Amino acid sequence: ARYADWEATQELARAIGLDWNYTHPSQIMDEIAKTTPSFANVSFELLDRVGSVQWPCNEKAPLGTPIMHVDGFVRGKGKFIRTEYVATDERTGP
């Protein structure tokens, strides 16, 4: 059987024991919008109508934000911290 991406992801989730019971991708987008403030105004219907939106898409920018961080980053500039290499016994493949 051929699956849409969201259906294949749901089947994978079920295979690892998660109880995902979505019946339409709009339900997934609704959950993302409820739990992620940057996507608060994104809906399946909006995406279907306009094609895409640039996040954040919320009350302040209901149709998205074409340029993010215009006046600077929310938390200031990033800071790089040098760390020492720590070897691991874990393998990335068989």
ZIHUZI-V742942 format. One record per pair of residues at least 24 apart in sequence whose C-alpha atoms are under 7 Angstrom apart, sorted by the first residue. I is the first residue (numbers start at 1). J is the second residue. D is the distance in whole Angstrom. If there is no record, write none. Layout:
i=I j=J d=D
i=I j=J d=D
This chain:
none
